Amino acid sequence: MLRKFIRKIRKKDVVYNITSGRTDLCNTALVYYKTGPFVSKRASRSYRHTNMWEIQEMVLLLNQLGFRVDVVDRATADFVPENKYDLFIGLTSGGSSRYFKKYAQLLTNACVIALATTTEPSVAQQRSAARYKEFTERTGIDAPVLRDFSTGFTDVNSFVDYIFCFGDEKSFSYQSYVKYGKPIYPLLPGTSPDISFSPQWLQTRKRNHFLCFAGNGFIHKGVDMVVEAFLKMPECSVTICGPDTEESFFEAYKEKIETASNITYEGFIDVGGKRFNELASECSYVVLHSSSEGCCTSVATAMRAGLVPVVNRETGVQTGDFGFLMTNDDDTIGDIVRTVRHASQISKEEYAQRVYATLEQATNYSQASFTQSFSKALLTVLGRESKFQ
């Protein structure tokens, strides 16, 4: 929708002057994220990752609050912004944030908001490195790190006025930023509106069938640990969905997965599509033991379809009394085995109760929840800053 209102596009790296058709905008904002949804019709409709919709919604909300918006792509190296912006909001998580400090230093007149999409980078880097070390020790394969968190938050903290963090106040991610002493406002991720739940699935789901639904970086996200755990549990089955981008993972596990009768690799599937719904009708749980996340949208997506979460705290989703929380970092594979076996043996009645409680929690992971949480955070900031009053 926003694309037709773009007045000027110089190149894909930067999209200028997004107004959503409004002519009464008196402030200017720079967003440092992705430009894809604003220059590609296909990208604007994509739900391969929820952030494609979230970026568009952020810009629309900024327009509605009086901001003319420019968007610079996170991969753009040669952009030098003019010091004309009233607000700067940009990525500060890992490799995608490599130019945040450059822009924040130049924008001395702007209110600066750090968009923290994952756990504080130094924490994420440490935990991810530990997972890769374990992988190498277990498989003998020296895997190159796929997800880069080397750009630390300490270097940019002095330029930041506020932090918008994915994950609620109790989440591992939110808590990892508290030490910096900046105001933190939680954001809840949006998920595809195409996701649904059918009560009939309560009858067709098998209690010993699990879904491992993960994004880029299978080792960082602990998919290798899930495979190792299910190799020890022939009585339980897991279907793995996600991109095949981590070559070291497949070098180590492709043959094992293909020969295991209880492990299937499905590849990337369309959320809310036919195959997604088939798996949602067969599997009872979503399982993941990630090294760190902001709020894991793949788990949140599965929860929207009523799959009960079997996860660790670092995934960023709340399990309450309905999910199964894994807490043992010293024996991750054993932790998965014990928790999966326990979950697979609960009664039909208890499972149904957990499903409906999961669906209730999952209302926090929707397009509406993202819009509400981002709007609330932004309005709070605008109310605190005298320049916007």
Backbone hydrogen bonds in HBPLUS format (Angstrom, degrees):
<---DONOR---> <-ACCEPTOR-->    atom                        ^
c    i                          cat <-CA-CA->   ^        H-A-AA   ^      H-
h    n   atom  resd res      DA  || num        DHA   H-A  angle D-A-AA Bond
n    s   type  num  typ     dist DA aas  dist angle  dist       angle   num
A0005-PHE N   A0002-LEU O   2.91 MM   3  5.46 154.7  1.98 117.8 126.1     1
A0006-ILE N   A0003-ARG O   3.17 MM   3  5.47 168.9  2.18 112.3 115.6     2
A0014-VAL N   A0011-LYS O   3.32 MM   3  5.87 140.4  2.49 112.4 120.2     3
A0073-ASP N   A0013-ASP O   2.80 MM  60  5.27 172.6  1.81 164.1 164.1     4
A0015-VAL N   A0071-VAL O   2.78 MM  56  5.13 165.0  1.80 154.7 159.7     5
A0071-VAL N   A0015-VAL O   2.80 MM  56  5.13 161.5  1.83 150.9 157.3     6
A0018-ILE N   A0069-VAL O   2.78 MM  51  5.04 175.8  1.78 154.7 153.4     7
A0069-VAL N   A0018-ILE O   3.10 MM  51  5.04 178.0  2.10 145.0 145.7     8
A0022-ARG N   A0019-THR O   3.14 MM   3  5.41 168.0  2.16 111.3 114.9     9
A0027-ASN N   A0066-GLY O   3.08 MM  39  6.01 155.1  2.14 169.6 167.4    10
A0068-ARG N   A0027-ASN O   2.76 MM  41  6.12 166.1  1.78 151.6 151.5    11
A0086-ASP N   A0028-THR O   2.92 MM  58  5.45 149.3  2.02 134.6 143.4    12
A0087-LEU N   A0028-THR O   3.24 MM  59  6.59 140.1  2.41 148.7 156.6    13
A0029-ALA N   A0068-ARG O   2.84 MM  39  6.15 154.1  1.91 161.2 163.1    14
A0070-ASP N   A0029-ALA O   2.95 MM  41  6.36 159.0  2.00 160.2 166.6    15
A0030-LEU N   A0087-LEU O   2.93 MM  57  6.39 154.5  1.99 153.8 160.8    16
A0089-ILE N   A0030-LEU O   3.02 MM  59  6.43 163.9  2.04 166.3 171.6    17
A0031-VAL N   A0070-ASP O   2.87 MM  39  6.26 161.3  1.90 158.2 164.5    18
A0072-VAL N   A0031-VAL O   2.89 MM  41  6.30 158.7  1.93 160.4 167.6    19
A0032-TYR N   A0089-ILE O   2.97 MM  57  6.36 158.4  2.02 145.8 152.0    20
A0091-LEU N   A0032-TYR O   3.21 MM  59  6.24 148.8  2.31 151.4 156.5    21
A0033-TYR N   A0072-VAL O   3.08 MM  39  6.38 144.2  2.21 157.3 167.8    22
A0074-ARG N   A0033-TYR O   2.60 MM  41  5.03 132.7  1.82 161.7 154.0    23
A0038-PHE N   A0035-THR O   2.86 MM   3  5.55 150.5  1.94 126.7 135.9    24
A0039-VAL N   A0036-GLY O   3.18 MM   3  5.45 157.6  2.24 111.2 117.7    25
A0040-SER N   A0036-GLY O   3.04 MM   4  5.82 131.9  2.28 160.2 168.6    26
A0044-SER N   A0040-SER O   2.96 MM   4  6.17 150.5  2.05 148.1 156.3    27
A0045-ARG N   A0042-ARG O   3.18 MM   3  5.43 143.5  2.32 101.7 111.7    28
A0046-SER N   A0043-ALA O   3.12 MM   3  4.90 157.6  2.18  99.4 106.4    29
A0052-MET N   A0049-HIS O   3.19 MM   3  6.11 166.5  2.21 125.8 128.7    30
A0053-TRP N   A0050-THR O   3.17 MM   3  5.75 132.0  2.41 113.9 123.3    31
A0054-GLU N   A0050-THR O   3.13 MM   4  6.38 167.0  2.15 150.0 154.1    32
A0055-ILE N   A0051-ASN O   2.93 MM   4  5.87 158.2  1.98 144.9 147.4    33
A0057-GLU N   A0053-TRP O   2.97 MM   4  6.27 157.8  2.02 154.5 161.6    34
A0058-MET N   A0054-GLU O   2.86 MM   4  6.05 156.4  1.91 151.3 157.3    35
A0059-VAL N   A0055-ILE O   3.14 MM   4  6.40 162.8  2.17 150.4 153.9    36
A0060-LEU N   A0056-GLN O   2.97 MM   4  6.20 160.4  2.01 148.2 154.1    37
A0061-LEU N   A0057-GLU O   2.91 MM   4  6.09 163.0  1.94 152.3 156.4    38
A0062-LEU N   A0058-MET O   2.95 MM   4  6.20 151.7  2.03 145.3 153.5    39
A0063-ASN N   A0059-VAL O   2.89 MM   4  6.18 157.4  1.94 150.6 156.8    40
A0064-GLN N   A0060-LEU O   2.91 MM   4  6.23 155.8  1.97 148.2 155.1    41
A0065-LEU N   A0061-LEU O   3.07 MM   4  6.29 127.7  2.35 136.2 149.2    42
A0065-LEU N   A0062-LEU O   3.10 MM   3  5.10 136.1  2.30  95.6 108.1    43
A0067-PHE N   A0062-LEU O   2.91 MM   5  5.29 156.7  1.97 140.8 140.5    44
A0066-GLY N   A0063-ASN O   3.00 MM   3  5.21 158.2  2.05 113.5 114.0    45
A0076-THR N   A0073-ASP O   3.12 MM   3  5.49 165.9  2.14 115.3 119.8    46
A0084-LYS N   A0082-GLU O   2.81 MM   2  5.42 138.4  1.99 102.2  90.2    47
A0111-CYS N   A0086-ASP O   2.96 MM  25  6.17 163.6  1.99 131.1 131.4    48
A0088-PHE N   A0111-CYS O   2.87 MM  23  6.10 162.9  1.90 161.5 158.9    49
A0113-ILE N   A0088-PHE O   2.75 MM  25  6.11 165.9  1.77 165.6 169.7    50
A0090-GLY N   A0113-ILE O   3.16 MM  23  6.66 154.9  2.22 168.3 172.7    51
A0115-LEU N   A0090-GLY O   2.73 MM  25  5.30 164.1  1.75 153.5 148.1    52
A0092-THR N   A0115-LEU O   3.21 MM  23  5.84 147.1  2.33 139.4 133.8    53
A0097-SER N   A0094-GLY O   2.96 MM   3  5.71 163.4  1.99 122.4 127.9    54
A0095-GLY N   A0148-ASP O   2.72 MM  53  5.14 147.4  1.83 145.9 141.5    55
A0098-ARG N   A0095-GLY O   3.36 MM   3  5.55 158.2  2.41 118.5 116.1    56
A0100-PHE N   A0097-SER O   3.04 MM   3  5.36 165.7  2.06 118.2 122.9    57
A0103-TYR N   A0099-TYR O   3.15 MM   4  6.44 162.9  2.18 156.1 159.3    58
A0104-ALA N   A0100-PHE O   2.84 MM   4  6.05 171.2  1.85 161.2 164.2    59
A0105-GLN N   A0101-LYS O   2.93 MM   4  5.98 157.0  1.98 150.9 155.7    60
A0106-LEU N   A0103-TYR O   3.07 MM   3  5.25 123.9  2.40 100.3 114.4    61
A0107-LEU N   A0103-TYR O   2.99 MM   4  6.19 142.2  2.14 151.5 162.7    62
A0110-ALA N   A0107-LEU O   3.27 MM   3  5.53 163.2  2.30 109.3 114.4    63
A0161-ASP N   A0112-VAL O   2.93 MM  49  5.28 157.7  1.98 137.7 144.7    64
A0162-TYR N   A0112-VAL O   3.21 MM  50  6.63 151.0  2.30 154.2 159.7    65
A0114-ALA N   A0162-TYR O   2.85 MM  48  6.24 167.0  1.86 159.4 157.9    66
A0164-PHE N   A0114-ALA O   2.81 MM  50  6.04 171.4  1.82 168.5 170.8    67
A0116-ALA N   A0164-PHE O   2.82 MM  48  5.96 154.3  1.89 153.1 161.3    68
A0166-PHE N   A0116-ALA O   3.00 MM  50  6.33 164.7  2.02 172.7 170.1    69
A0123-VAL N   A0120-GLU O   2.93 MM   3  5.54 124.7  2.24 120.9 134.5    70
A0124-ALA N   A0120-GLU O   2.94 MM   4  6.11 163.6  1.96 151.9 157.2    71
A0125-GLN N   A0121-PRO O   2.73 MM   4  5.80 157.9  1.78 149.6 155.6    72
A0126-GLN N   A0122-SER O   3.13 MM   4  6.20 159.5  2.18 137.0 142.0    73
A0127-ARG N   A0123-VAL O   3.01 MM   4  6.21 167.2  2.02 154.2 157.6    74
A0128-SER N   A0124-ALA O   2.85 MM   4  5.88 158.5  1.90 147.7 154.4    75
A0129-ALA N   A0125-GLN O   2.91 MM   4  5.96 160.0  1.95 146.4 152.1    76
A0130-ALA N   A0126-GLN O   3.14 MM   4  6.31 149.4  2.24 140.2 147.9    77
A0131-ARG N   A0127-ARG O   3.20 MM   4  6.50 148.2  2.30 140.7 148.4    78
A0131-ARG N   A0128-SER O   3.08 MM   3  5.12 118.8  2.47  95.0 109.9    79
A0132-TYR N   A0128-SER O   3.06 MM   4  6.43 155.4  2.12 151.9 158.3    80
A0133-LYS N   A0129-ALA O   2.93 MM   4  6.14 151.4  2.02 145.4 153.6    81
A0134-GLU N   A0130-ALA O   2.99 MM   4  6.21 158.2  2.04 145.3 150.8    82
A0135-PHE N   A0131-ARG O   2.91 MM   4  6.15 153.5  1.98 144.1 151.9    83
A0136-THR N   A0132-TYR O   2.95 MM   4  6.18 162.1  1.98 148.2 151.9    84
A0137-GLU N   A0133-LYS O   2.96 MM   4  6.18 163.7  1.98 152.0 156.6    85
A0138-ARG N   A0134-GLU O   2.91 MM   4  6.03 147.2  2.02 144.9 153.8    86
A0139-THR N   A0135-PHE O   2.87 MM   4  5.97 156.0  1.93 153.7 159.7    87
A0140-GLY N   A0136-THR O   2.70 MM   4  4.93 149.3  1.79 136.8 144.3    88
A0156-VAL N   A0153-PHE O   3.03 MM   3  5.39 141.0  2.19 107.8 118.6    89
A0157-ASN N   A0153-PHE O   2.94 MM   4  5.90 132.7  2.17 155.1 169.2    90
A0159-PHE N   A0156-VAL O   2.91 MM   3  5.58 155.3  1.97 123.1 130.8    91
A0160-VAL N   A0157-ASN O   3.08 MM   3  5.17 155.9  2.14 106.9 114.5    92
A0163-ILE N   A0183-PRO O   2.92 MM  20  6.21 159.2  1.97 166.4 169.3    93
A0185-TYR N   A0163-ILE O   2.79 MM  22  6.21 159.5  1.83 163.4 170.6    94
A0165-CYS N   A0185-TYR O   2.89 MM  20  6.08 152.7  1.97 144.8 153.9    95
A0187-LEU N   A0165-CYS O   2.67 MM  22  5.63 149.9  1.75 144.5 143.2    96
A0167-GLY N   A0187-LEU O   2.91 MM  20  5.88 163.9  1.94 166.0 163.9    97
A0171-SER N   A0168-ASP O   2.97 MM   3  5.39 157.4  2.03 115.9 123.2    98
A0175-GLN N   A0171-SER O   3.12 MM   4  6.31 170.7  2.13 153.1 155.8    99
A0176-SER N   A0172-PHE O   3.12 MM   4  6.24 135.0  2.33 138.7 149.9   100
A0176-SER N   A0173-SER O   3.05 MM   3  5.21 131.4  2.29 100.0 113.4   101
A0177-TYR N   A0174-TYR O   3.15 MM   3  5.74 160.8  2.19 115.2 120.8   102
A0178-VAL N   A0175-GLN O   3.33 MM   3  5.32 153.8  2.40 101.0 108.4   103
A0180-TYR N   A0177-TYR O   3.12 MM   3  5.87 163.6  2.14 122.0 126.7   104
A0181-GLY N   A0178-VAL O   3.07 MM   3  5.82 169.4  2.08 125.6 128.9   105
A0195-ILE N   A0192-SER O   3.39 MM   3  5.97 172.2  2.40 114.8 116.5   106
A0201-TRP N   A0198-SER O   2.90 MM   3  5.62 159.0  1.94 122.4 128.5   107
A0202-LEU N   A0199-PRO O   3.12 MM   3  5.74 157.7  2.17 114.3 120.2   108
A0203-GLN N   A0200-GLN O   2.96 MM   3  5.56 151.1  2.04 113.9 122.1   109
A0205-ARG N   A0201-TRP O   2.90 MM   4  5.68 146.1  2.01 151.2 154.2   110
A0206-LYS N   A0282-GLU O   3.01 MM  76  6.02 167.2  2.02 152.8 148.6   111
A0209-HIS N   A0206-LYS O   3.03 MM   3  5.45 159.6  2.07 124.2 123.2   112
A0237-SER N   A0208-ASN O   2.86 MM  29  6.22 167.7  1.88 165.5 169.6   113
A0284-SER N   A0209-HIS O   2.91 MM  75  5.89 163.3  1.94 149.4 149.0   114
A0210-PHE N   A0237-SER O   2.81 MM  27  6.06 153.4  1.88 144.2 153.2   115
A0239-THR N   A0210-PHE O   2.96 MM  29  6.44 150.2  2.05 149.7 157.1   116
A0211-LEU N   A0285-TYR O   2.77 MM  74  6.04 153.4  1.84 147.4 156.6   117
A0287-VAL N   A0211-LEU O   2.83 MM  76  6.10 154.1  1.90 147.4 155.1   118
A0212-CYS N   A0239-THR O   2.83 MM  27  6.00 173.1  1.84 152.5 154.4   119
A0241-CYS N   A0212-CYS O   2.84 MM  29  6.20 164.9  1.86 162.1 163.7   120
A0214-ALA N   A0241-CYS O   2.98 MM  27  6.27 174.5  1.98 167.4 166.0   121
A0221-LYS N   A0217-GLY O   3.01 MM   4  6.17 151.2  2.09 151.1 159.9   122
A0223-VAL N   A0218-PHE O   2.85 MM   5  5.12 154.8  1.91 157.8 157.7   123
A0222-GLY N   A0219-ILE O   3.08 MM   3  5.02 157.1  2.14 100.8 108.0   124
A0291-SER N   A0220-HIS O   2.95 MM  71  5.75 161.8  1.98 159.5 164.6   125
A0225-MET N   A0222-GLY O   3.13 MM   3  5.17 123.7  2.46  95.3 109.0   126
A0226-VAL N   A0222-GLY O   3.14 MM   4  6.53 148.3  2.25 143.9 152.6   127
A0227-VAL N   A0223-VAL O   3.00 MM   4  6.34 157.9  2.05 150.7 155.7   128
A0228-GLU N   A0224-ASP O   3.00 MM   4  6.28 165.6  2.02 147.8 151.4   129
A0229-ALA N   A0225-MET O   2.91 MM   4  6.10 155.2  1.98 145.5 152.3   130
A0230-PHE N   A0226-VAL O   2.97 MM   4  6.23 161.6  2.00 153.5 157.6   131
A0231-LEU N   A0227-VAL O   2.95 MM   4  6.15 140.9  2.11 150.8 161.7   132
A0232-LYS N   A0229-ALA O   3.04 MM   3  5.37 145.4  2.17 103.3 113.6   133
A0233-MET N   A0230-PHE O   2.99 MM   3  4.73 154.7  2.06  96.4 104.5   134
A0236-CYS N   A0233-MET O   2.98 MM   3  5.59 168.7  1.99 123.1 126.8   135
A0238-VAL N   A0262-ASN O   2.89 MM  24  6.37 155.3  1.96 163.3 170.4   136
A0264-THR N   A0238-VAL O   3.06 MM  26  6.49 154.8  2.12 155.3 161.9   137
A0240-ILE N   A0264-THR O   2.73 MM  24  6.07 170.2  1.74 167.7 170.1   138
A0266-GLU N   A0240-ILE O   2.74 MM  26  5.81 168.2  1.76 163.4 167.6   139
A0242-GLY N   A0267-GLY O   2.90 MM  25  5.10 147.9  2.01 102.4 112.0   140
A0249-PHE N   A0246-GLU O   3.16 MM   3  5.58 126.1  2.47 107.0 119.4   141
A0250-PHE N   A0246-GLU O   3.44 MM   4  6.88 158.5  2.49 150.5 155.5   142
A0251-GLU N   A0247-GLU O   2.85 MM   4  6.07 146.8  1.96 150.5 161.2   143
A0252-ALA N   A0248-SER O   3.09 MM   4  6.25 150.2  2.18 142.8 149.1   144
A0253-TYR N   A0249-PHE O   2.89 MM   4  6.04 148.6  1.98 145.9 155.7   145
A0254-LYS N   A0250-PHE O   2.89 MM   4  4.68 152.4  1.97 125.8 128.5   146
A0257-ILE N   A0253-TYR O   2.83 MM   4  5.93 161.7  1.86 160.6 164.5   147
A0258-GLU N   A0254-LYS O   2.99 MM   4  6.20 162.1  2.02 150.0 155.3   148
A0259-THR N   A0255-GLU O   2.98 MM   4  6.13 144.2  2.12 147.4 156.0   149
A0260-ALA N   A0256-LYS O   2.99 MM   4  5.96 128.8  2.26 138.5 150.4   150
A0273-GLY N   A0270-ASP O   2.98 MM   3  5.20 160.7  2.02 127.4 128.6   151
A0277-ASN N   A0273-GLY O   3.00 MM   4  6.24 161.7  2.03 156.1 160.7   152
A0278-GLU N   A0274-LYS O   2.95 MM   4  6.23 148.4  2.06 145.5 155.2   153
A0279-LEU N   A0275-ARG O   2.98 MM   4  6.22 162.2  2.01 151.6 155.2   154
A0280-ALA N   A0276-PHE O   2.89 MM   4  6.14 149.8  1.99 144.6 154.1   155
A0281-SER N   A0277-ASN O   2.97 MM   4  6.11 129.6  2.23 136.9 148.7   156
A0281-SER N   A0278-GLU O   3.18 MM   3  5.16 135.1  2.40  93.2 105.5   157
A0282-GLU N   A0279-LEU O   3.10 MM   3  5.05 142.4  2.25  95.8 106.9   158
A0283-CYS N   A0279-LEU O   2.82 MM   4  5.83 171.1  1.83 161.8 162.9   159
A0308-VAL N   A0284-SER O   3.26 MM  24  6.59 149.8  2.36 151.0 142.1   160
A0286-VAL N   A0308-VAL O   3.04 MM  22  6.10 155.1  2.10 135.7 140.3   161
A0310-VAL N   A0286-VAL O   2.79 MM  24  5.97 153.6  1.86 170.3 167.8   162
A0288-LEU N   A0310-VAL O   3.09 MM  22  6.59 152.8  2.17 154.6 159.0   163
A0293-GLU N   A0314-GLU O   3.01 MM  21  6.01 112.7  2.48 159.6 159.7   164
A0296-CYS N   A0315-THR O   2.81 MM  19  5.32 168.0  1.82 173.3 176.5   165
A0300-ALA N   A0296-CYS O   3.03 MM   4  6.29 165.4  2.05 150.8 155.5   166
A0301-THR N   A0297-THR O   2.78 MM   4  5.80 148.6  1.88 138.3 146.6   167
A0302-ALA N   A0298-SER O   3.13 MM   4  6.37 159.1  2.17 141.9 146.4   168
A0303-MET N   A0299-VAL O   2.92 MM   4  6.19 153.8  1.99 151.7 159.8   169
A0304-ARG N   A0300-ALA O   3.07 MM   4  6.34 141.6  2.23 141.2 150.5   170
A0304-ARG N   A0301-THR O   3.14 MM   3  5.21 125.9  2.44  96.0 109.6   171
A0305-ALA N   A0302-ALA O   3.00 MM   3  5.28 143.0  2.14 103.1 114.0   172
A0307-LEU N   A0302-ALA O   3.18 MM   5  5.58 164.2  2.20 139.3 136.6   173
A0306-GLY N   A0303-MET O   2.81 MM   3  4.86 158.6  1.85 110.8 114.1   174
A0324-PHE N   A0309-PRO O   2.88 MM  15  6.26 163.4  1.91 159.1 164.4   175
A0311-VAL N   A0324-PHE O   3.02 MM  13  6.47 138.9  2.19 162.2 174.5   176
A0326-MET N   A0311-VAL O   2.72 MM  15  5.75 162.1  1.75 140.4 145.6   177
A0315-THR N   A0312-ASN O   3.16 MM   3  5.96 169.7  2.18 121.9 125.1   178
A0316-GLY N   A0313-ARG O   3.05 MM   3  5.93 164.2  2.07 125.6 129.8   179
A0322-PHE N   A0319-THR O   3.08 MM   3  6.00 142.2  2.23 147.7 156.1   180
A0323-GLY N   A0319-THR O   2.83 MM   4  4.47 165.4  1.85 147.8 145.9   181
A0335-ASP N   A0331-ASP O   2.79 MM   4  5.94 148.9  1.89 150.7 160.9   182
A0336-ILE N   A0332-THR O   2.94 MM   4  6.26 155.0  2.01 152.3 157.9   183
A0337-VAL N   A0333-ILE O   3.00 MM   4  6.29 164.4  2.02 152.1 156.2   184
A0338-ARG N   A0334-GLY O   2.96 MM   4  6.15 172.1  1.97 153.7 155.2   185
A0339-THR N   A0335-ASP O   3.04 MM   4  6.10 163.4  2.07 147.2 152.3   186
A0340-VAL N   A0336-ILE O   2.86 MM   4  5.86 166.6  1.88 155.5 159.8   187
A0341-ARG N   A0337-VAL O   3.03 MM   4  6.10 165.7  2.05 150.0 154.4   188
A0342-HIS N   A0338-ARG O   3.09 MM   4  6.23 155.5  2.16 140.2 147.1   189
A0343-ALA N   A0339-THR O   2.91 MM   4  6.14 166.7  1.93 152.4 156.0   190
A0344-SER N   A0340-VAL O   2.93 MM   4  6.09 153.5  2.00 151.0 158.0   191
A0345-GLN N   A0342-HIS O   3.15 MM   3  5.48 157.3  2.21 109.0 116.0   192
A0351-TYR N   A0347-SER O   2.92 MM   4  6.12 158.4  1.97 148.5 155.0   193
A0352-ALA N   A0348-LYS O   3.06 MM   4  6.27 159.9  2.10 145.9 150.4   194
A0353-GLN N   A0349-GLU O   3.17 MM   4  6.45 158.7  2.22 148.1 153.2   195
A0354-ARG N   A0350-GLU O   3.03 MM   4  6.30 155.2  2.09 148.7 155.5   196
A0355-VAL N   A0351-TYR O   2.89 MM   4  6.19 149.9  1.99 152.0 160.8   197
A0356-TYR N   A0352-ALA O   3.15 MM   4  6.46 165.9  2.17 154.5 155.6   198
A0357-ALA N   A0353-GLN O   3.09 MM   4  6.28 151.3  2.18 143.6 151.9   199
A0358-THR N   A0354-ARG O   2.85 MM   4  5.99 146.0  1.96 142.3 152.0   200
A0359-LEU N   A0355-VAL O   2.92 MM   4  6.26 155.9  1.98 151.2 157.4   201
A0360-GLU N   A0356-TYR O   3.07 MM   4  6.27 147.4  2.18 136.5 144.9   202
A0361-GLN N   A0357-ALA O   3.05 MM   4  6.33 161.5  2.08 146.8 150.8   203
A0362-ALA N   A0358-THR O   2.84 MM   4  6.02 150.4  1.93 147.9 157.3   204
A0363-THR N   A0360-GLU O   3.24 MM   3  5.60 158.6  2.29 105.7 112.1   205
A0364-ASN N   A0361-GLN O   3.01 MM   3  5.92 166.5  2.02 123.4 127.9   206
A0365-TYR N   A0362-ALA O   2.89 MM   3  5.18 162.5  1.93 111.4 116.8   207
A0370-PHE N   A0366-SER O   3.06 MM   4  6.36 156.9  2.11 151.8 157.5   208
A0371-THR N   A0367-GLN O   2.99 MM   4  6.22 170.1  2.00 153.4 156.0   209
A0372-GLN N   A0368-ALA O   2.92 MM   4  6.07 162.9  1.95 148.4 153.3   210
A0373-SER N   A0369-SER O   2.92 MM   4  5.98 165.3  1.94 145.5 150.0   211
A0374-PHE N   A0370-PHE O   2.85 MM   4  5.92 168.0  1.86 158.4 162.0   212
A0375-SER N   A0371-THR O   2.96 MM   4  5.91 160.2  1.99 143.3 149.8   213
A0376-LYS N   A0372-GLN O   2.94 MM   4  6.02 160.8  1.97 146.0 151.6   214
A0377-ALA N   A0373-SER O   3.02 MM   4  6.14 163.2  2.05 144.6 149.1   215
A0378-LEU N   A0374-PHE O   2.90 MM   4  6.05 168.2  1.91 154.0 157.5   216
A0379-LEU N   A0375-SER O   2.85 MM   4  5.94 164.8  1.87 152.8 157.4   217
A0380-THR N   A0376-LYS O   3.03 MM   4  6.13 152.3  2.11 143.8 151.1   218
A0381-VAL N   A0377-ALA O   3.11 MM   4  6.39 157.7  2.16 148.1 153.5   219
A0382-LEU N   A0378-LEU O   2.93 MM   4  6.19 166.4  1.94 155.0 158.6   220
A0383-GLY N   A0379-LEU O   2.94 MM   4  6.04 147.9  2.04 141.5 150.1   221
A0384-ARG N   A0380-THR O   3.13 MM   4  6.36 129.1  2.41 136.9 149.5   222
A0384-ARG N   A0381-VAL O   3.01 MM   3  5.14 135.8  2.21  99.7 112.3   223
A0385-GLU N   A0381-VAL O   3.10 MM   4  6.32 137.5  2.29 150.4 161.6   224
A0388-PHE N   A0385-GLU O   3.15 MM   3  5.87 159.9  2.20 118.4 123.8   225
A0389-GLN N   A0386-SER O   3.06 MM   3  5.16 165.8  2.08 114.0 115.7   226
